[in-house]
Amino acid sequence: MSNITLKQLRAFVAVAAEGSFTQAATTRHVTQSTLTSSIKALEAELGLPMFDRSTRAVVLTRQGALFLPAARRMLRDLQDSLDDLNMVADRERGPVSVGAAASFITYVLTPALISMATAHPGIHTRFTEGTTQSIAQAVLSGDADFGISTLFEPIAELDAALLLTDAYGAVCNAAHPLNTDALNTGHAPITWNRLARYRMVRLSRNNGIRALLDREPRIAGLFSGTAYEVSGVAALQALLNQGFGYSTLPALAAKSLVMDGLRFHLLARPAVRRELYVVKKKGRSLSPAAVSLFRAMIDALEAMAPDPSVKIAFTHHEIRAFCGA
């Protein structure tokens, strides 16, 4: 039994499936004499005939019929093992592209990449900053394997899973009177209507951070006359550092500004939270390389310092389903 080869097993299964040495040889892309030699060697090793041959048909003997399920199982188990090895190898290399908001790239994807690169140095990764619309388009077009973005309504062509929510707050420099308001409330959240007395700088309408507030009827009207808008957080930060008004941002997006010395005060009545989703093409499984980055991203999220203004929203069951859908 120890001398049975894969070549013999494959020849045996092929002849059993086709009922013909000629057809099995064509299916296996070998000559009929080669196939016949493999079957004879198998029968010699087993000490039993596997087929009854006639001029009209080739049929399994009783012993052959008993052996066929085992032969198929051995070939299937071998192929499954090879597939598993290939999956591991594929995770070691290949390109991955992700579209996300700048703050998510900085505080989640960057540590995820650093961690993943140690285990899988052959994976080549590209991060692209984008808006809600551009990230969805990149995923739909295949330019990104997956994206992380706000999602105001379901998109039929995308699978989505909620990753985290973060609360909106007011951002200003240390000299701004909003800091006094916060002291007067005992550092409790500031109400939105108290902001109306101060100068506001807003992000442009195509930014998901701004778009969410525009869709909130309880506060959208408070700032309809805002005169100052910028296209991105970097320009916003430059103005706020100079004391030119305040702005409203979700907690994760405000992290870099706070680290630069600006202040962040939670807002209430209403308490507004941004929802960040991970999205991919509908019904498509992520590539092994993309799954490696995805898992590192989940680990990075869970390793973030506890912060009541940033809440992890996913379950591991949801994440596993998302990767394999």
Contacts in CASP RR format, 6 or more apart in sequence:
PFRMAT RR
TARGET T0000
AUTHOR 0000-0000-0000
METHOD contacts of the structure
MODEL  1
MSNITLKQLRAFVAVAAEGSFTQAATTRHVTQSTLTSSIKALEAELGLPM
FDRSTRAVVLTRQGALFLPAARRMLRDLQDSLDDLNMVADRERGPVSVGA
AASFITYVLTPALISMATAHPGIHTRFTEGTTQSIAQAVLSGDADFGIST
LFEPIAELDAALLLTDAYGAVCNAAHPLNTDALNTGHAPITWNRLARYRM
VRLSRNNGIRALLDREPRIAGLFSGTAYEVSGVAALQALLNQGFGYSTLP
ALAAKSLVMDGLRFHLLARPAVRRELYVVKKKGRSLSPAAVSLFRAMIDA
LEAMAPDPSVKIAFTHHEIRAFCGA
1 45 0 8 1.000
1 46 0 8 1.000
3 45 0 8 1.000
4 42 0 8 1.000
4 45 0 8 1.000
4 46 0 8 1.000
5 38 0 8 1.000
5 41 0 8 1.000
6 75 0 8 1.000
6 78 0 8 1.000
7 38 0 8 1.000
8 38 0 8 1.000
8 39 0 8 1.000
8 41 0 8 1.000
8 42 0 8 1.000
8 45 0 8 1.000
9 42 0 8 1.000
9 71 0 8 1.000
9 74 0 8 1.000
9 75 0 8 1.000
10 28 0 8 1.000
10 75 0 8 1.000
11 24 0 8 1.000
11 28 0 8 1.000
11 30 0 8 1.000
11 35 0 8 1.000
11 38 0 8 1.000
11 39 0 8 1.000
11 42 0 8 1.000
12 38 0 8 1.000
12 39 0 8 1.000
12 42 0 8 1.000
12 50 0 8 1.000
12 67 0 8 1.000
12 68 0 8 1.000
12 71 0 8 1.000
13 68 0 8 1.000
13 71 0 8 1.000
13 72 0 8 1.000
13 75 0 8 1.000
14 24 0 8 1.000
14 27 0 8 1.000
14 28 0 8 1.000
14 35 0 8 1.000
15 21 0 8 1.000
15 24 0 8 1.000
15 35 0 8 1.000
15 39 0 8 1.000
15 51 0 8 1.000
15 58 0 8 1.000
16 51 0 8 1.000
16 60 0 8 1.000
16 64 0 8 1.000
16 68 0 8 1.000
17 24 0 8 1.000
17 27 0 8 1.000
18 24 0 8 1.000
18 27 0 8 1.000
19 57 0 8 1.000
19 58 0 8 1.000
19 59 0 8 1.000
20 58 0 8 1.000
21 32 0 8 1.000
21 35 0 8 1.000
21 36 0 8 1.000
21 39 0 8 1.000
21 58 0 8 1.000
22 32 0 8 1.000
24 35 0 8 1.000
25 31 0 8 1.000
25 32 0 8 1.000
25 34 0 8 1.000
25 35 0 8 1.000
28 35 0 8 1.000
39 50 0 8 1.000
39 51 0 8 1.000
42 50 0 8 1.000
43 49 0 8 1.000
43 50 0 8 1.000
46 63 0 8 1.000
46 67 0 8 1.000
48 61 0 8 1.000
48 63 0 8 1.000
48 64 0 8 1.000
49 61 0 8 1.000
49 63 0 8 1.000
50 60 0 8 1.000
50 61 0 8 1.000
50 63 0 8 1.000
50 64 0 8 1.000
50 67 0 8 1.000
51 58 0 8 1.000
51 59 0 8 1.000
51 60 0 8 1.000
51 61 0 8 1.000
51 64 0 8 1.000
52 58 0 8 1.000
52 59 0 8 1.000
52 60 0 8 1.000
52 61 0 8 1.000
60 68 0 8 1.000
87 288 0 8 1.000
90 287 0 8 1.000
90 288 0 8 1.000
90 289 0 8 1.000
91 120 0 8 1.000
91 123 0 8 1.000
91 288 0 8 1.000
91 289 0 8 1.000
91 291 0 8 1.000
91 292 0 8 1.000
92 120 0 8 1.000
92 121 0 8 1.000
92 122 0 8 1.000
92 123 0 8 1.000
93 120 0 8 1.000
93 122 0 8 1.000
93 123 0 8 1.000
93 289 0 8 1.000
94 122 0 8 1.000
94 123 0 8 1.000
94 124 0 8 1.000
94 287 0 8 1.000
94 289 0 8 1.000
95 123 0 8 1.000
95 124 0 8 1.000
95 125 0 8 1.000
95 126 0 8 1.000
95 289 0 8 1.000
96 123 0 8 1.000
96 124 0 8 1.000
96 125 0 8 1.000
96 126 0 8 1.000
96 145 0 8 1.000
96 287 0 8 1.000
96 289 0 8 1.000
96 290 0 8 1.000
96 292 0 8 1.000
96 293 0 8 1.000
97 125 0 8 1.000
97 126 0 8 1.000
97 127 0 8 1.000
97 128 0 8 1.000
97 138 0 8 1.000
97 143 0 8 1.000
97 144 0 8 1.000
97 145 0 8 1.000
98 109 0 8 1.000
98 125 0 8 1.000
98 126 0 8 1.000
98 127 0 8 1.000
98 128 0 8 1.000
98 144 0 8 1.000
98 145 0 8 1.000
98 146 0 8 1.000
98 147 0 8 1.000
98 148 0 8 1.000
98 293 0 8 1.000
99 105 0 8 1.000
99 127 0 8 1.000
99 128 0 8 1.000
99 129 0 8 1.000
99 130 0 8 1.000
99 135 0 8 1.000
99 138 0 8 1.000
99 139 0 8 1.000
99 144 0 8 1.000
99 146 0 8 1.000
99 147 0 8 1.000
99 148 0 8 1.000
99 149 0 8 1.000
100 109 0 8 1.000
100 127 0 8 1.000
100 128 0 8 1.000
100 129 0 8 1.000
100 130 0 8 1.000
100 135 0 8 1.000
100 147 0 8 1.000
100 148 0 8 1.000
100 149 0 8 1.000
101 129 0 8 1.000
101 130 0 8 1.000
101 148 0 8 1.000
101 149 0 8 1.000
101 253 0 8 1.000
101 276 0 8 1.000
102 129 0 8 1.000
102 130 0 8 1.000
102 233 0 8 1.000
102 253 0 8 1.000
103 233 0 8 1.000
103 250 0 8 1.000
103 252 0 8 1.000
103 253 0 8 1.000
103 255 0 8 1.000
103 256 0 8 1.000
104 148 0 8 1.000
104 252 0 8 1.000
104 276 0 8 1.000
105 127 0 8 1.000
105 129 0 8 1.000
106 255 0 8 1.000
106 256 0 8 1.000
107 252 0 8 1.000
107 255 0 8 1.000
107 304 0 8 1.000
108 148 0 8 1.000
108 297 0 8 1.000
108 300 0 8 1.000
108 301 0 8 1.000
108 304 0 8 1.000
109 127 0 8 1.000
109 148 0 8 1.000
109 297 0 8 1.000
109 300 0 8 1.000
111 300 0 8 1.000
111 303 0 8 1.000
112 293 0 8 1.000
112 296 0 8 1.000
112 297 0 8 1.000
112 299 0 8 1.000
112 300 0 8 1.000
113 125 0 8 1.000
113 127 0 8 1.000
113 293 0 8 1.000
113 296 0 8 1.000
115 296 0 8 1.000
115 299 0 8 1.000
115 300 0 8 1.000
116 123 0 8 1.000
116 125 0 8 1.000
116 292 0 8 1.000
116 293 0 8 1.000
116 296 0 8 1.000
117 123 0 8 1.000
119 292 0 8 1.000
120 289 0 8 1.000
120 292 0 8 1.000
123 289 0 8 1.000
123 292 0 8 1.000
123 293 0 8 1.000
125 293 0 8 1.000
128 138 0 8 1.000
128 143 0 8 1.000
128 144 0 8 1.000
130 138 0 8 1.000
130 149 0 8 1.000
131 149 0 8 1.000
131 206 0 8 1.000
131 207 0 8 1.000
131 208 0 8 1.000
132 149 0 8 1.000
132 150 0 8 1.000
132 151 0 8 1.000
132 152 0 8 1.000
132 208 0 8 1.000
132 211 0 8 1.000
133 206 0 8 1.000
135 144 0 8 1.000
135 147 0 8 1.000
135 148 0 8 1.000
135 149 0 8 1.000
135 279 0 8 1.000
136 149 0 8 1.000
136 151 0 8 1.000
136 155 0 8 1.000
136 158 0 8 1.000
136 279 0 8 1.000
138 144 0 8 1.000
138 147 0 8 1.000
139 145 0 8 1.000
139 146 0 8 1.000
139 147 0 8 1.000
139 158 0 8 1.000
139 279 0 8 1.000
139 280 0 8 1.000
139 281 0 8 1.000
140 157 0 8 1.000
140 158 0 8 1.000
140 281 0 8 1.000
142 281 0 8 1.000
145 280 0 8 1.000
145 286 0 8 1.000
145 287 0 8 1.000
145 290 0 8 1.000
146 278 0 8 1.000
146 279 0 8 1.000
146 280 0 8 1.000
146 286 0 8 1.000
146 290 0 8 1.000
146 294 0 8 1.000
147 278 0 8 1.000
147 279 0 8 1.000
147 280 0 8 1.000
148 163 0 8 1.000
148 276 0 8 1.000
148 277 0 8 1.000
148 278 0 8 1.000
148 279 0 8 1.000
149 208 0 8 1.000
149 276 0 8 1.000
149 277 0 8 1.000
149 279 0 8 1.000
150 208 0 8 1.000
150 209 0 8 1.000
150 211 0 8 1.000
150 212 0 8 1.000
150 274 0 8 1.000
150 275 0 8 1.000
150 276 0 8 1.000
150 277 0 8 1.000
151 160 0 8 1.000
151 275 0 8 1.000
151 277 0 8 1.000
151 279 0 8 1.000
152 211 0 8 1.000
152 212 0 8 1.000
152 215 0 8 1.000
154 160 0 8 1.000
155 279 0 8 1.000
156 282 0 8 1.000
157 281 0 8 1.000
157 282 0 8 1.000
158 279 0 8 1.000
158 280 0 8 1.000
158 281 0 8 1.000
158 282 0 8 1.000
159 279 0 8 1.000
159 280 0 8 1.000
159 281 0 8 1.000
159 282 0 8 1.000
159 283 0 8 1.000
159 284 0 8 1.000
159 322 0 8 1.000
159 325 0 8 1.000
160 277 0 8 1.000
160 278 0 8 1.000
160 279 0 8 1.000
161 277 0 8 1.000
161 278 0 8 1.000
161 314 0 8 1.000
161 318 0 8 1.000
161 319 0 8 1.000
161 321 0 8 1.000
161 322 0 8 1.000
162 275 0 8 1.000
162 276 0 8 1.000
162 277 0 8 1.000
162 313 0 8 1.000
162 314 0 8 1.000
162 318 0 8 1.000
163 276 0 8 1.000
163 277 0 8 1.000
163 278 0 8 1.000
163 301 0 8 1.000
163 312 0 8 1.000
163 313 0 8 1.000
163 314 0 8 1.000
164 252 0 8 1.000
164 275 0 8 1.000
164 276 0 8 1.000
164 301 0 8 1.000
164 310 0 8 1.000
164 311 0 8 1.000
164 312 0 8 1.000
164 313 0 8 1.000
164 314 0 8 1.000
165 273 0 8 1.000
165 274 0 8 1.000
165 275 0 8 1.000
165 276 0 8 1.000
165 310 0 8 1.000
165 311 0 8 1.000
165 313 0 8 1.000
166 250 0 8 1.000
166 251 0 8 1.000
166 252 0 8 1.000
166 253 0 8 1.000
166 273 0 8 1.000
166 274 0 8 1.000
166 276 0 8 1.000
166 309 0 8 1.000
166 310 0 8 1.000
166 311 0 8 1.000
167 250 0 8 1.000
167 251 0 8 1.000
167 266 0 8 1.000
167 267 0 8 1.000
167 271 0 8 1.000
167 272 0 8 1.000
167 273 0 8 1.000
167 274 0 8 1.000
167 308 0 8 1.000
167 309 0 8 1.000
167 310 0 8 1.000
168 213 0 8 1.000
168 248 0 8 1.000
168 249 0 8 1.000
168 250 0 8 1.000
168 251 0 8 1.000
168 266 0 8 1.000
168 267 0 8 1.000
168 272 0 8 1.000
168 273 0 8 1.000
168 274 0 8 1.000
169 190 0 8 1.000
169 248 0 8 1.000
169 249 0 8 1.000
169 250 0 8 1.000
169 251 0 8 1.000
169 254 0 8 1.000
169 264 0 8 1.000
169 265 0 8 1.000
169 266 0 8 1.000
169 267 0 8 1.000
169 309 0 8 1.000
170 178 0 8 1.000
170 190 0 8 1.000
170 195 0 8 1.000
170 246 0 8 1.000
170 247 0 8 1.000
170 248 0 8 1.000
170 264 0 8 1.000
170 265 0 8 1.000
170 267 0 8 1.000
171 240 0 8 1.000
171 246 0 8 1.000
171 247 0 8 1.000
171 248 0 8 1.000
171 249 0 8 1.000
171 254 0 8 1.000
171 257 0 8 1.000
171 258 0 8 1.000
171 262 0 8 1.000
171 263 0 8 1.000
171 264 0 8 1.000
171 265 0 8 1.000
172 178 0 8 1.000
172 179 0 8 1.000
172 240 0 8 1.000
172 243 0 8 1.000
172 245 0 8 1.000
172 246 0 8 1.000
172 247 0 8 1.000
172 262 0 8 1.000
172 263 0 8 1.000
172 265 0 8 1.000
173 240 0 8 1.000
173 241 0 8 1.000
173 242 0 8 1.000
173 243 0 8 1.000
173 261 0 8 1.000
173 262 0 8 1.000
173 263 0 8 1.000
174 261 0 8 1.000
174 262 0 8 1.000
174 263 0 8 1.000
175 243 0 8 1.000
176 198 0 8 1.000
176 243 0 8 1.000
176 245 0 8 1.000
176 246 0 8 1.000
176 263 0 8 1.000
177 198 0 8 1.000
178 190 0 8 1.000
178 195 0 8 1.000
178 198 0 8 1.000
178 246 0 8 1.000
178 263 0 8 1.000
178 265 0 8 1.000
179 263 0 8 1.000
179 265 0 8 1.000
181 190 0 8 1.000
181 194 0 8 1.000
181 265 0 8 1.000
182 190 0 8 1.000
182 263 0 8 1.000
182 265 0 8 1.000
188 268 0 8 1.000
189 265 0 8 1.000
189 266 0 8 1.000
189 267 0 8 1.000
189 268 0 8 1.000
189 269 0 8 1.000
189 271 0 8 1.000
190 265 0 8 1.000
190 266 0 8 1.000
190 267 0 8 1.000
190 268 0 8 1.000
191 267 0 8 1.000
191 268 0 8 1.000
191 269 0 8 1.000
192 218 0 8 1.000
192 219 0 8 1.000
192 222 0 8 1.000
192 267 0 8 1.000
192 268 0 8 1.000
192 269 0 8 1.000
192 270 0 8 1.000
193 222 0 8 1.000
193 269 0 8 1.000
195 222 0 8 1.000
195 223 0 8 1.000
195 246 0 8 1.000
195 248 0 8 1.000
195 267 0 8 1.000
196 222 0 8 1.000
196 223 0 8 1.000
198 245 0 8 1.000
198 246 0 8 1.000
199 228 0 8 1.000
199 244 0 8 1.000
199 245 0 8 1.000
199 246 0 8 1.000
200 223 0 8 1.000
200 226 0 8 1.000
200 228 0 8 1.000
200 245 0 8 1.000
200 246 0 8 1.000
200 247 0 8 1.000
200 248 0 8 1.000
201 226 0 8 1.000
201 228 0 8 1.000
201 229 0 8 1.000
201 230 0 8 1.000
201 236 0 8 1.000
201 239 0 8 1.000
201 240 0 8 1.000
201 244 0 8 1.000
201 245 0 8 1.000
201 246 0 8 1.000
201 247 0 8 1.000
202 210 0 8 1.000
202 223 0 8 1.000
202 226 0 8 1.000
202 228 0 8 1.000
202 229 0 8 1.000
202 230 0 8 1.000
202 247 0 8 1.000
202 248 0 8 1.000
203 209 0 8 1.000
203 210 0 8 1.000
203 229 0 8 1.000
203 230 0 8 1.000
203 231 0 8 1.000
203 232 0 8 1.000
203 233 0 8 1.000
203 236 0 8 1.000
203 247 0 8 1.000
204 210 0 8 1.000
204 229 0 8 1.000
204 230 0 8 1.000
204 231 0 8 1.000
204 232 0 8 1.000
205 211 0 8 1.000
205 214 0 8 1.000
207 231 0 8 1.000
207 232 0 8 1.000
209 249 0 8 1.000
209 250 0 8 1.000
209 253 0 8 1.000
209 274 0 8 1.000
212 272 0 8 1.000
212 274 0 8 1.000
213 219 0 8 1.000
213 220 0 8 1.000
213 223 0 8 1.000
213 248 0 8 1.000
213 272 0 8 1.000
214 220 0 8 1.000
216 270 0 8 1.000
216 272 0 8 1.000
218 270 0 8 1.000
219 270 0 8 1.000
219 272 0 8 1.000
228 239 0 8 1.000
228 244 0 8 1.000
230 236 0 8 1.000
230 239 0 8 1.000
233 249 0 8 1.000
233 253 0 8 1.000
233 256 0 8 1.000
233 257 0 8 1.000
236 247 0 8 1.000
236 249 0 8 1.000
236 257 0 8 1.000
237 256 0 8 1.000
237 257 0 8 1.000
237 260 0 8 1.000
237 262 0 8 1.000
239 245 0 8 1.000
240 246 0 8 1.000
240 247 0 8 1.000
240 257 0 8 1.000
240 262 0 8 1.000
241 260 0 8 1.000
241 262 0 8 1.000
248 267 0 8 1.000
249 257 0 8 1.000
249 264 0 8 1.000
250 273 0 8 1.000
250 274 0 8 1.000
251 264 0 8 1.000
251 307 0 8 1.000
251 309 0 8 1.000
251 310 0 8 1.000
252 274 0 8 1.000
252 276 0 8 1.000
252 310 0 8 1.000
253 274 0 8 1.000
254 262 0 8 1.000
254 264 0 8 1.000
257 264 0 8 1.000
258 264 0 8 1.000
266 309 0 8 1.000
273 311 0 8 1.000
275 313 0 8 1.000
278 294 0 8 1.000
278 322 0 8 1.000
280 286 0 8 1.000
280 322 0 8 1.000
283 325 0 8 1.000
284 325 0 8 1.000
285 323 0 8 1.000
285 324 0 8 1.000
285 325 0 8 1.000
286 294 0 8 1.000
286 323 0 8 1.000
286 324 0 8 1.000
291 323 0 8 1.000
294 319 0 8 1.000
294 323 0 8 1.000
298 314 0 8 1.000
298 319 0 8 1.000
301 312 0 8 1.000
302 312 0 8 1.000
304 310 0 8 1.000
END
